[in-house]
Amino acid sequence: MLLEFRADNGELIWVRNPFTGAVTYFTHVHRKRSGFPAATPLIGPAVPDRRQLDAEFEAARRSCPFCPGNEELTASEVVRVSEREALSAGSADGWLIRAVHNLIPRIPESCTGGHNESYVVIEDPRHFVDDAGGHEDLLCSAMLPPEQFHALLRVDLEVARRAYANPAVGAVLIRKNQGRESGASQPHVHNQVIGSDIPFPVVARECEVTAAQPALWKDIVTFVRDHGLLLDERGGCYSYFCPFGTFPRSYDVVCLDAWTRAMDVPEETWRTFVGMLYDTVRILGATPLDYEIHEGPGVPLHAHINARHFAYSNIGGTLNLPSNLVANRHSLRRSP
């Protein structure tokens, strides 16, 4: 199967999502003169002094269930990793990464044998960045050292194994929301591991389409390579800007040789996959985002990463993106 698209003089005009059928248009609409009046800057309160800020930061930490010292505010803990265990350096006291049950299961307990199989993985003890200048200066995943990001995803796999040990669990999803615009309700850096009794609908759809078109994922990689959207490839894994993603800035990481559950993927392939996911998260930095890791056996191991900050127009299921997004694709390869 070849992807449906149109290109003029080497520039993409539109491309159809092979899984949903929705069409993405690359248009010049964002270059039009805006008909909206220019916003008048509001004069806000004076910037608080450092002592006031520090007091506010400390108050935020005291009320945050994910900050050290507040462990009793979370549900039961299932995994704890120290700095020495994750980074082979630092102190073994305290924790660097911590996994707990989600207070509100994403899948009702009645669906998973009466057990809560929804977990939150706290990625770092820090709430704010060092020398934060305001409440918006939160730590984000892109600021973690690569070794810690790899350790974080190893914890996710350990929690996934725990969920799969429940015979009522038939599928597991690793996902993250970063920022209020992405739907995150907790500002402290974290991701989630969710066990479900049935396949997650979006993954089930990917499996259905893939079963009908077995070469689809190779076709997608060929398509993005031919149109200059491929960011990286190594060890059978590929990262690329996805021109038919759900949001204006969507990226995929795909391992074409790993058609199995994430916890069963060979270690070398998993490390390559996680490294590419990390590189993509670093591209987006502190931008509000989400990512989901989808696993086989019906599809290759892959992740969808979506920036949630940029305005876009979705009309009848079609997505309009600025045409210069593709023209400026080389900026996606910039070093973090």
C-alpha positions as CSV (number, residue, x, y, z in Angstrom):
1,M,0.0,0.0,0.0
2,L,1.2,3.5,-0.8
3,L,0.1,6.4,1.2
4,E,-2.4,8.8,-0.4
5,F,-1.0,12.2,-0.9
6,R,-0.4,15.1,-3.3
7,A,2.8,16.9,-3.8
8,D,3.6,19.8,-6.2
9,N,7.2,20.6,-7.1
10,G,8.4,18.5,-4.3
11,E,6.2,20.2,-1.6
12,L,3.5,18.3,0.2
13,I,0.0,19.6,-0.4
14,W,-2.0,17.0,1.5
15,V,-1.6,13.5,3.0
16,R,-4.2,11.1,4.3
17,N,-3.9,9.4,7.6
18,P,-3.8,5.7,6.7
19,F,-5.4,4.7,10.1
20,T,-8.2,7.2,10.4
21,G,-8.7,8.5,6.9
22,A,-8.4,12.1,8.0
23,V,-6.6,14.5,5.6
24,T,-3.9,16.9,6.6
25,Y,-3.5,20.0,4.4
26,F,-0.3,22.1,4.2
27,T,-1.6,25.5,3.5
28,H,-0.6,29.2,3.4
29,V,-3.5,30.2,5.6
30,H,-1.2,31.1,8.5
31,R,0.6,33.7,6.3
32,K,-2.6,35.7,5.8
33,R,-2.9,39.0,7.6
34,S,-4.8,38.4,10.8
35,G,-8.3,40.0,11.1
36,F,-8.2,39.9,14.8
37,P,-7.2,43.1,16.7
38,A,-3.8,43.1,18.3
39,A,-4.0,42.3,22.0
40,T,-3.2,45.0,24.4
41,P,-0.6,43.9,27.0
42,L,-2.1,43.8,30.5
43,I,-0.2,45.5,33.3
44,G,0.2,42.8,35.9
45,P,1.4,42.9,39.5
46,A,4.9,43.6,40.3
47,V,7.3,40.7,40.2
48,P,7.6,39.4,43.7
49,D,11.0,39.5,45.4
50,R,13.1,36.4,45.8
51,R,12.1,35.8,49.4
52,Q,8.5,35.8,48.5
53,L,9.1,33.5,45.5
54,D,11.1,31.1,47.6
55,A,8.3,31.0,50.2
56,E,5.7,30.3,47.4
57,F,7.8,27.6,45.9
58,E,8.2,25.9,49.3
59,A,4.4,26.1,49.9
60,A,3.8,24.5,46.5
61,R,6.2,21.7,47.4
62,R,4.6,21.1,50.7
63,S,1.2,20.7,49.1
64,C,2.4,18.5,46.2
65,P,1.9,14.8,46.7
66,F,4.8,14.0,44.3
67,C,7.4,16.0,46.2
68,P,9.8,14.3,48.7
69,G,8.4,14.3,52.3
70,N,4.8,13.9,51.1
71,E,4.9,10.2,50.2
72,E,2.0,9.6,52.6
73,L,-0.2,11.7,50.3
74,T,0.1,9.2,47.4
75,A,-1.5,5.8,47.0
76,S,0.7,2.7,47.7
77,E,4.2,2.6,46.3
78,V,5.2,-0.2,44.0
79,V,8.7,0.8,42.8
80,R,11.4,3.0,44.2
81,V,14.8,3.8,42.5
82,S,17.6,5.7,44.1
83,E,20.0,8.1,42.4
84,R,22.8,5.6,42.8
85,E,20.7,2.8,41.2
86,A,19.7,4.9,38.2
87,L,22.8,6.9,37.6
88,S,25.6,4.9,39.3
89,A,26.4,8.0,41.2
90,G,25.1,10.2,44.0
91,S,23.4,9.1,47.2
92,A,21.5,5.8,47.8
93,D,19.3,7.6,50.3
94,G,15.9,8.9,49.3
95,W,14.4,8.3,45.8
96,L,15.0,9.5,42.3
97,I,12.1,7.7,40.6
98,R,9.0,6.5,42.3
99,A,6.0,4.5,41.0
100,V,2.6,4.5,42.9
101,H,-0.9,3.5,42.2
102,N,-3.0,6.2,40.6
103,L,-5.6,7.4,43.1
104,I,-8.2,7.4,40.3
105,P,-7.9,4.3,38.0
106,R,-7.9,5.2,34.3
107,I,-9.6,1.8,33.8
108,P,-12.2,0.9,36.4
109,E,-11.1,-1.7,38.9
110,S,-14.1,-3.8,38.1
111,C,-12.6,-4.3,34.6
112,T,-9.3,-5.6,35.8
113,G,-10.3,-8.2,38.3
114,G,-11.1,-5.8,41.1
115,H,-7.5,-4.5,41.2
116,N,-6.3,-1.0,40.4
117,E,-3.9,-1.4,37.5
118,S,-3.3,2.3,36.8
119,Y,0.0,3.7,38.0
120,V,1.8,7.1,38.2
121,V,5.6,7.1,37.8
122,I,7.2,10.2,39.3
123,E,10.2,11.0,37.1
124,D,12.2,13.2,39.5
125,P,12.0,14.6,43.1
126,R,12.3,18.1,41.8
127,H,9.2,20.2,41.3
128,F,10.8,23.4,39.9
129,V,13.9,23.9,37.9
130,D,17.0,25.2,39.7
131,D,16.9,29.0,40.2
132,A,13.2,29.1,39.0
133,G,12.0,32.6,38.4
134,G,8.3,31.8,38.5
135,H,5.7,29.1,39.1
136,E,5.8,28.2,35.4
137,D,9.5,27.2,35.6
138,L,8.7,23.5,36.2
139,L,11.0,20.6,35.7
140,C,10.2,18.7,32.5
141,S,11.2,15.4,31.0
142,A,13.6,17.0,28.5
143,M,15.7,18.3,31.4
144,L,16.4,14.8,32.7
145,P,19.9,13.4,31.9
146,P,19.7,10.6,29.3
147,E,20.6,7.9,31.9
148,Q,17.7,9.0,34.1
149,F,15.3,8.9,31.2
150,H,16.4,5.4,30.4
151,A,16.0,4.4,34.0
152,L,12.5,6.0,34.0
153,L,11.4,3.9,31.1
154,R,12.9,0.8,32.8
155,V,10.6,1.5,35.7
156,D,7.7,1.8,33.3
157,L,8.5,-1.7,32.0
158,E,8.7,-3.0,35.5
159,V,5.3,-1.6,36.3
160,A,4.0,-3.0,33.0
161,R,5.2,-6.5,34.1
162,R,3.4,-6.0,37.3
163,A,0.2,-5.1,35.5
164,Y,0.5,-8.1,33.1
165,A,0.9,-10.4,36.0
166,N,-2.8,-9.8,36.7
167,P,-4.6,-12.3,34.4
168,A,-7.4,-9.8,34.0
169,V,-5.1,-7.4,32.2
170,G,-4.9,-7.8,28.4
171,A,-3.1,-4.6,27.4
172,V,-0.8,-2.0,28.9
173,L,-0.2,1.6,27.8
174,I,2.6,3.9,28.7
175,R,1.7,7.5,28.3
176,K,2.6,11.0,29.4
177,N,0.9,14.4,29.7
178,Q,3.1,17.5,30.2
179,G,1.5,20.9,30.8
180,R,-2.0,22.1,31.5
181,E,-2.7,22.4,27.8
182,S,-2.1,18.6,27.4
183,G,-4.7,17.8,30.1
184,A,-2.2,17.2,32.9
185,S,-3.7,17.9,36.3
186,Q,-0.4,17.6,38.2
187,P,2.5,19.9,37.4
188,H,5.2,17.7,39.0
189,V,7.0,15.8,36.2
190,H,5.5,12.2,35.8
191,N,4.1,9.7,33.4
192,Q,1.6,6.9,33.6
193,V,1.3,3.1,33.1
194,I,-2.2,1.9,32.5
195,G,-3.4,-1.7,32.5
196,S,-6.7,-2.6,30.6
197,D,-8.8,-5.6,30.2
198,I,-9.2,-5.1,26.5
199,P,-7.0,-3.5,23.8
200,F,-6.9,0.3,23.8
201,P,-9.2,1.5,21.0
202,V,-6.5,3.5,19.2
203,V,-4.1,0.5,19.2
204,A,-6.9,-1.8,18.2
205,R,-7.5,0.4,15.1
206,E,-3.8,0.4,14.3
207,C,-3.8,-3.4,14.5
208,E,-6.9,-3.7,12.3
209,V,-5.4,-1.5,9.5
210,T,-2.0,-3.1,9.8
211,A,-3.5,-6.6,9.4
212,A,-5.1,-5.5,6.1
213,Q,-2.0,-3.7,4.9
214,P,1.0,-5.6,6.4
215,A,3.6,-3.4,4.6
216,L,2.1,-0.1,5.9
217,W,4.7,0.8,8.5
218,K,7.5,0.2,6.0
219,D,5.6,2.4,3.5
220,I,5.3,5.1,6.1
221,V,9.1,5.1,6.7
222,T,9.7,5.2,3.0
223,F,7.3,8.1,2.6
224,V,8.8,10.2,5.3
225,R,12.3,9.5,4.1
226,D,11.4,10.5,0.5
227,H,9.9,13.8,1.7
228,G,12.8,14.7,4.0
229,L,10.8,14.2,7.3
230,L,13.0,11.4,8.7
231,L,14.9,12.6,11.8
232,D,17.0,9.6,12.7
233,E,17.4,5.9,12.0
234,R,19.5,3.2,13.7
235,G,19.1,-0.4,14.8
236,G,15.9,-0.9,13.0
237,C,14.3,2.1,14.7
238,Y,13.1,5.3,13.0
239,S,12.1,8.7,14.3
240,Y,10.3,11.3,12.0
241,F,7.9,14.2,11.9
242,C,4.5,12.7,11.2
243,P,2.6,14.7,8.6
244,F,-0.7,13.0,9.5
245,G,-0.4,13.2,13.3
246,T,-3.2,14.1,15.6
247,F,-1.8,17.6,16.3
248,P,0.2,20.2,14.4
249,R,3.5,19.0,15.8
250,S,3.4,15.3,15.8
251,Y,6.4,12.9,15.8
252,D,6.6,9.1,15.7
253,V,9.3,6.7,16.8
254,V,8.9,3.2,15.2
255,C,10.9,-0.1,15.6
256,L,10.1,-2.1,12.5
257,D,11.6,-5.3,13.9
258,A,9.9,-5.3,17.3
259,W,6.3,-6.6,16.9
260,T,5.8,-7.6,20.5
261,R,5.0,-6.2,24.0
262,A,7.4,-3.6,25.1
263,M,8.6,-5.7,28.1
264,D,9.5,-8.5,25.6
265,V,11.6,-6.3,23.3
266,P,15.3,-7.1,23.2
267,E,17.3,-4.8,25.5
268,E,19.4,-3.3,22.7
269,T,16.3,-2.5,20.6
270,W,14.6,-1.0,23.7
271,R,17.5,1.2,24.5
272,T,17.6,2.5,20.9
273,F,13.8,3.1,21.0
274,V,14.0,5.0,24.3
275,G,17.0,7.0,23.1
276,M,15.0,8.2,20.1
277,L,12.0,9.0,22.2
278,Y,14.2,11.0,24.5
279,D,15.7,12.9,21.5
280,T,12.2,13.8,20.3
281,V,11.1,14.9,23.7
282,R,14.2,17.1,23.8
283,I,13.2,18.8,20.6
284,L,9.9,19.9,22.2
285,G,11.5,20.8,25.6
286,A,9.1,22.4,28.1
287,T,6.3,22.7,25.4
288,P,3.1,21.1,26.6
289,L,3.0,17.6,25.1
290,D,1.9,14.1,25.3
291,Y,3.3,10.8,24.2
292,E,1.9,7.2,24.1
293,I,3.8,4.0,23.5
294,H,1.9,1.4,21.5
295,E,3.0,-2.2,21.5
296,G,2.5,-5.4,19.5
297,P,2.0,-8.1,18.5
298,G,-0.3,-6.6,15.9
299,V,1.8,-3.5,15.3
300,P,5.5,-2.7,15.7
301,L,6.6,-1.0,18.9
302,H,6.1,2.7,18.4
303,A,5.5,6.0,20.2
304,H,3.3,9.0,19.1
305,I,4.6,12.3,20.5
306,N,2.4,15.4,20.2
307,A,3.1,19.0,21.0
308,R,0.0,20.5,22.4
309,H,0.9,24.2,22.4
310,F,0.4,25.2,18.7
311,A,-2.9,26.5,17.3
312,Y,-4.5,24.5,14.5
313,S,-7.7,24.1,12.6
314,N,-9.5,20.8,12.5
315,I,-12.5,20.9,10.2
316,G,-14.6,17.8,9.6
317,G,-11.7,15.7,10.6
318,T,-9.1,17.4,8.4
319,L,-6.1,19.2,9.8
320,N,-4.6,22.4,8.4
321,L,-0.9,22.9,9.0
322,P,1.2,25.9,7.8
323,S,3.1,25.0,4.6
324,N,6.4,26.3,6.0
325,L,6.4,23.6,8.6
326,V,7.7,21.2,6.0
327,A,9.9,23.8,4.4
328,N,11.6,24.3,7.8
329,R,11.9,20.6,8.5
330,H,15.7,20.8,9.0
331,S,15.2,22.9,12.1
332,L,13.7,19.7,13.6
333,R,17.1,18.2,13.6
334,R,18.7,20.9,15.6
335,S,20.7,19.9,18.7
336,P,18.9,20.3,22.0
